[in-house]
Amino acid sequence: MTFKKLFATSALTILSVGALIACGNGTKTINVCASEVPHAEVLNSSAVKAALKDKGYNLKVTVLDWTIQNDSVANGDYDANYFQHVPYLETYQGKVELFAAAKVHYEPLGIYYGKAAKGTAVTDGKSFEICNDSSNAVRALQLLNAKGVIAVAEEGENAPYTADGELTAAVKNNKWTSKDGVEVTLIAEELLAQSKNDYDFACLPCNTAYTAKIAADQRAAVEDDPAQVAGKANIIAARKADYASNEVYKAKIDALCDVMLSKTVSDFFAEKYLGAMTCDASTQIDLRK
């Protein structure tokens, strides 16, 4: 064999081995895109990463804007995402179908004490602040209705939201007042925590309360309807066709889901998020078939 042929053969062998190693590493790396809090925090915790390492996988987590996460998984840039609930996933209209592999946690909206003394019944409150984006506003009003603070069915044309979850014209200039005199003020999310003591109670999204370090023991009431909690638990979403046909991909998603459904993860939620988020048997639901 000539030197040139020997060199070419050796080089080819090195490249082939390198390719195999790279391929092997790729099959043992799970790439997940996620929102920052709590999703990426949980994925990057030892509760998840160490458990996956024990299963032979490296986990790579990328914080990504929620608006492009489904497309990014569908395009194959990531194996899965973690940021949304099933109702939102069902609105996705990409050419590649995604599916919910497992439900993990729920971020409940709570009614927190403001200037009302701790222990005061929410039904005694006359002033409430809620988030001013329409989705969270309707959600807060629905919670006030569920807890008996307001009675939307009795409001008639003064009802603050419609049956399909839209704010009505009765909400004017970021204010709504019930027939019984309960005044609700809509405020930008970033101002809710600092202004909560201006109102009897504050309806705070879970992340707003957690970021402001407002513990769950300051909560007078919380979203706790089992159907809502399970229905809107945040999920691990993955590619449906690949899960059904690609054994390597399926093994990755199965390993990730098995860890996310573990008690170790539910314990991490309880300790890390001061009881503000729900992660237990009511939310950790296996959706794989």
C-alpha positions as CSV (number, residue, x, y, z in Angstrom):
1,M,0.0,0.0,0.0
2,T,1.4,3.4,-0.9
3,F,1.9,6.1,1.7
4,K,-0.9,8.2,0.0
5,K,-3.3,5.3,0.2
6,L,-2.3,4.5,3.7
7,F,-2.8,8.1,4.8
8,A,-6.2,8.3,3.0
9,T,-7.3,5.0,4.6
10,S,-6.2,6.2,8.1
11,A,-7.9,9.5,7.7
12,L,-11.1,7.9,6.6
13,T,-11.0,5.6,9.6
14,I,-10.5,8.5,11.9
15,L,-13.4,10.4,10.4
16,S,-15.6,7.4,10.6
17,V,-14.8,6.8,14.2
18,G,-15.4,10.5,14.9
19,A,-18.7,10.4,13.2
20,L,-19.8,7.4,15.2
21,I,-18.8,9.0,18.4
22,A,-20.6,12.2,17.5
23,C,-23.7,10.2,16.5
24,G,-23.5,8.3,19.7
25,N,-23.3,11.5,21.8
26,G,-26.3,12.9,19.8
27,T,-28.4,9.9,20.7
28,K,-27.6,10.3,24.3
29,T,-28.3,14.0,24.5
30,I,-31.9,15.2,25.1
31,N,-32.4,18.8,23.8
32,V,-35.3,20.6,25.4
33,C,-36.5,24.2,25.0
34,A,-38.4,25.8,27.8
35,S,-39.6,29.0,29.4
36,E,-37.3,30.2,32.1
37,V,-39.4,30.0,35.3
38,P,-40.2,27.4,36.5
39,H,-39.7,25.2,33.5
40,A,-36.0,25.6,32.7
41,E,-35.2,25.9,36.4
42,V,-36.8,22.5,37.1
43,L,-35.1,20.9,34.1
44,N,-31.7,22.2,35.1
45,S,-32.1,21.1,38.7
46,S,-30.3,18.0,40.0
47,A,-33.7,16.5,40.5
48,V,-33.9,16.1,36.7
49,K,-30.4,16.2,35.3
50,A,-28.9,13.8,37.8
51,A,-31.8,11.3,37.3
52,L,-31.4,11.5,33.5
53,K,-27.6,11.0,33.8
54,D,-28.3,7.8,35.8
55,K,-30.4,6.7,32.8
56,G,-27.4,7.5,30.5
57,Y,-28.6,10.8,29.1
58,N,-27.2,14.3,29.1
59,L,-29.9,17.0,29.2
60,K,-29.4,20.3,27.3
61,V,-31.9,23.0,28.2
62,T,-32.4,26.2,26.2
63,V,-34.6,29.1,27.3
64,L,-36.6,30.1,24.3
65,D,-39.4,32.6,23.7
66,W,-42.7,30.7,24.1
67,T,-44.0,31.9,20.8
68,I,-41.5,29.8,18.8
69,Q,-41.1,26.7,21.0
70,N,-43.6,24.5,19.2
71,D,-42.2,25.4,15.8
72,S,-38.7,24.7,17.1
73,V,-39.6,21.2,18.2
74,A,-41.6,20.5,15.0
75,N,-38.6,21.6,13.0
76,G,-36.3,19.1,14.8
77,D,-34.2,21.8,16.5
78,Y,-35.2,20.3,19.9
79,D,-36.5,17.0,21.1
80,A,-39.3,18.4,23.3
81,N,-40.5,21.6,24.9
82,Y,-41.9,22.5,28.4
83,F,-43.9,25.6,28.7
84,Q,-47.6,25.1,27.7
85,H,-50.8,23.3,28.6
86,V,-52.9,21.0,26.4
87,P,-55.5,23.6,25.4
88,Y,-52.7,25.8,24.0
89,L,-51.0,22.9,22.3
90,E,-54.3,22.1,20.6
91,T,-54.2,25.5,18.9
92,Y,-50.9,24.6,17.2
93,Q,-51.3,24.3,13.4
94,G,-47.8,23.3,12.3
95,K,-47.3,20.7,9.6
96,V,-45.6,18.4,12.1
97,E,-48.0,17.2,14.8
98,L,-46.9,17.5,18.4
99,F,-48.4,15.6,21.3
100,A,-48.5,15.9,25.0
101,A,-46.4,13.2,26.5
102,A,-46.9,14.0,30.2
103,K,-48.5,16.6,32.4
104,V,-46.2,17.9,35.1
105,H,-47.2,20.9,37.1
106,Y,-49.9,23.6,37.4
107,E,-49.4,27.3,38.2
108,P,-52.5,28.3,40.1
109,L,-53.7,31.9,40.3
110,G,-54.3,32.8,43.9
111,I,-56.1,35.5,45.9
112,Y,-53.6,37.0,48.3
113,Y,-54.2,39.2,51.3
114,G,-53.6,42.9,50.7
115,K,-54.8,45.4,53.3
116,A,-57.3,42.8,54.6
117,A,-56.0,41.1,57.7
118,K,-54.8,37.6,57.4
119,G,-57.7,35.2,58.0
120,T,-60.3,37.6,56.5
121,A,-62.8,35.8,54.3
122,V,-62.4,36.7,50.6
123,T,-66.2,37.2,50.5
124,D,-65.7,40.1,52.9
125,G,-63.4,41.9,50.4
126,K,-64.7,44.9,48.6
127,S,-61.6,45.9,46.5
128,F,-59.5,43.5,44.4
129,E,-56.7,44.0,42.0
130,I,-56.2,41.6,39.1
131,C,-53.8,41.4,36.1
132,N,-54.8,43.5,33.1
133,D,-54.1,41.1,30.3
134,S,-57.4,39.6,29.1
135,S,-56.5,36.0,29.7
136,N,-55.4,36.5,33.3
137,A,-58.2,39.0,34.0
138,V,-60.9,36.6,33.0
139,R,-59.2,33.8,34.9
140,A,-59.1,36.0,38.0
141,L,-62.8,37.0,37.6
142,Q,-63.7,33.4,37.2
143,L,-61.8,32.6,40.5
144,L,-63.7,35.4,42.3
145,N,-66.9,34.0,41.0
146,A,-66.0,30.4,42.0
147,K,-65.1,31.6,45.6
148,G,-68.4,33.5,46.0
149,V,-66.9,37.0,45.9
150,I,-69.0,37.9,42.9
151,A,-72.0,36.2,41.2
152,V,-71.6,36.6,37.5
153,A,-74.8,34.8,36.7
154,E,-76.7,37.6,38.5
155,E,-75.0,40.5,36.8
156,G,-76.9,40.3,33.5
157,E,-75.6,43.0,31.1
158,N,-73.0,44.0,33.8
159,A,-71.3,40.6,33.6
160,P,-67.5,41.2,33.2
161,Y,-66.8,38.3,30.9
162,T,-68.6,36.2,28.4
163,A,-69.3,32.4,28.4
164,D,-66.4,31.9,26.0
165,G,-64.0,33.8,28.2
166,E,-63.8,37.3,26.8
167,L,-63.9,40.5,28.7
168,T,-67.1,42.6,28.1
169,A,-67.8,46.3,27.7
170,A,-68.8,46.3,31.4
171,V,-65.1,46.5,32.1
172,K,-64.3,50.2,31.5
173,N,-61.0,52.0,32.0
174,N,-59.5,49.0,33.7
175,K,-62.3,48.8,36.3
176,W,-65.4,46.8,37.0
177,T,-67.9,47.1,39.8
178,S,-70.4,44.4,40.7
179,K,-74.0,45.1,41.6
180,D,-73.0,44.4,45.2
181,G,-70.3,47.0,45.2
182,V,-67.2,44.8,44.8
183,E,-64.7,46.9,42.9
184,V,-62.1,45.1,40.7
185,T,-59.2,47.1,39.2
186,L,-57.0,45.8,36.3
187,I,-53.3,46.5,36.7
188,A,-50.2,45.7,34.8
189,E,-48.6,42.4,36.0
190,E,-45.3,44.0,36.9
191,L,-47.1,46.4,39.3
192,L,-49.4,43.9,41.0
193,A,-47.1,42.8,43.9
194,Q,-46.0,46.3,44.9
195,S,-49.6,47.7,44.9
196,K,-51.4,44.8,46.5
197,N,-51.6,46.5,49.9
198,D,-53.7,49.2,48.2
199,Y,-56.6,46.7,47.9
200,D,-58.3,44.3,50.2
201,F,-57.1,41.4,48.1
202,A,-54.8,40.8,45.1
203,C,-55.3,38.1,42.5
204,L,-51.8,37.2,41.6
205,P,-50.6,34.8,38.8
206,C,-48.4,32.1,40.3
207,N,-45.1,33.4,38.8
208,T,-45.9,37.0,39.9
209,A,-46.3,35.8,43.5
210,Y,-43.2,33.6,43.4
211,T,-41.0,36.3,41.8
212,A,-42.1,38.8,44.5
213,K,-41.4,36.1,47.2
214,I,-44.9,36.2,48.4
215,A,-45.4,32.8,50.1
216,A,-48.4,30.5,49.8
217,D,-49.3,31.1,53.4
218,Q,-50.3,34.7,52.4
219,R,-52.9,33.2,50.0
220,A,-56.6,33.4,51.1
221,A,-57.9,31.2,48.2
222,V,-56.5,29.5,45.1
223,E,-57.6,27.8,41.9
224,D,-58.3,24.3,43.1
225,D,-60.9,22.8,40.9
226,P,-59.5,19.4,40.0
227,A,-60.7,19.5,36.4
228,Q,-59.0,22.9,35.9
229,V,-55.8,21.9,37.6
230,A,-55.4,18.7,35.6
231,G,-56.7,20.2,32.4
232,K,-54.2,23.1,32.4
233,A,-51.2,21.4,33.9
234,N,-48.0,22.3,32.0
235,I,-46.8,19.5,29.7
236,I,-43.8,17.9,28.0
237,A,-44.6,18.2,24.2
238,A,-42.9,16.1,21.6
239,R,-43.2,15.0,17.9
240,K,-45.9,12.4,17.5
241,A,-44.7,10.6,14.4
242,D,-41.1,10.4,15.6
243,Y,-42.2,9.0,18.9
244,A,-44.1,6.3,17.1
245,S,-41.5,5.4,14.6
246,N,-38.0,6.3,15.9
247,E,-36.9,4.1,18.8
248,V,-34.0,6.4,19.7
249,Y,-36.2,9.4,19.9
250,K,-38.9,7.5,21.8
251,A,-36.3,6.3,24.4
252,K,-35.3,10.0,25.0
253,I,-38.9,11.2,25.5
254,D,-39.7,8.2,27.7
255,A,-36.6,8.9,29.9
256,L,-37.5,12.5,30.2
257,C,-41.2,11.8,31.1
258,D,-40.3,9.1,33.6
259,V,-38.2,11.6,35.5
260,M,-40.7,14.5,35.3
261,L,-43.4,12.2,36.7
262,S,-41.2,11.2,39.7
263,K,-41.7,12.1,43.3
264,T,-38.2,13.7,43.2
265,V,-39.5,16.3,40.9
266,S,-42.7,16.9,42.9
267,D,-40.6,17.3,46.1
268,F,-38.4,19.8,44.2
269,F,-41.4,21.9,43.3
270,A,-42.7,21.9,46.9
271,E,-39.4,23.0,48.3
272,K,-38.2,25.4,45.6
273,Y,-41.5,27.3,45.0
274,L,-42.7,27.7,48.5
275,G,-45.9,25.9,47.8
276,A,-47.0,28.3,45.2
277,M,-47.1,25.7,42.4
278,T,-48.9,22.4,42.3
279,C,-46.9,19.3,41.3
280,D,-48.3,16.1,42.7
281,A,-50.6,13.2,41.7
282,S,-53.2,15.7,40.6
283,T,-50.9,17.1,37.9
284,Q,-48.3,14.5,37.2
285,I,-50.2,12.5,34.6
286,D,-48.7,10.1,32.0
287,L,-50.2,10.7,28.6
288,R,-48.0,8.3,26.6
289,K,-49.8,5.4,24.9
